Amino acid sequence: MRVGLYDGTWKELAINAPTGSYHLAQVKWDGTTLKLRVDSGPWSSVLAGSCDPTAAGGALAVGRNYSSTRLLTGSVLELMLASAVFDDATFDSLKAYLNTRYALSL
């Protein structure tokens, strides 16, 4: 799993996830720190300051790299976005919802 944010330079986080099964990638950014976790793992973080979405093309890119040369080969069950930074308890509740809805144990 990889997430990137442009704050004047690209900031990226990546966590390996084995193929052949579903995974949950959770991302949050509070204006100073970008964080990523996969399934029930710990948060990884990188400093990432103010972001102007229009400076990097203005569109959210899901399932591809920056130049569209590498594309996701897989399924996306759900994509959720929010304009607020959730606490860990809320992220855990979202994971519990997905585990129940899709009979997973992420």
Secondary structure, DSSP 8 states (H G I E B T S, - for coil): -EEEEESSSEEEEE----SSS---EEEEE-SSEEEEEETT---EEEE-----GGGGTSS---SB-TTSSSB--S--------SS---HHHHHHHHHHHHHHHT---
